């Protein structure tokens, strides 16, 4: 009788542990396909395919919490605004990836590409300890990657090509 009770207790504990581990893992957001309204991520997320963004007047993907990572895994996020014709005042808020003002410890990790947005490819605003590594930002109307008020951050091994076609003389461009 003692062995049966011990086996059942072991099985129950193992089942509960497996459920907790699997449930925590299932909360990660897998991203691919078309995004038509801003996608706010609240936990570690990753691209599992290319993304076509049709959001107008805001970012395609934005961070909603500190301490999370977005992995592009070699995929591309393409915006709706192909320069130079797509660069207008109406598209200037169409960013690829933004953090929410003042978040800390957020990361955007490549390899991957962020392209053809009417605003910035990636915008970090007031962040601390942000990390952007291995991203190619290309053909965005303003900066490929912009840091405004960001401190103590690592921006490394990125490539910025053909950005700032819609900046109309503003000091925008690569990073």
Secondary structure, DSSP 8 states (H G I E B T S, - for coil): -HHHHHHHHHHHHHHHHHHHHHHHHHTSEEEEEEE-S-EEE-S-EEEEEEEEE---SS-SEEE-SSS-EEE-TT-EEE-S--TTTT-SGGGTT--SEE--TT-BS-EEEEEEEEE--SS-SEEEES-BS-EEEEEEEES-SS-SEEEES-BS-EEES-EEES--TTSTTSS-S--
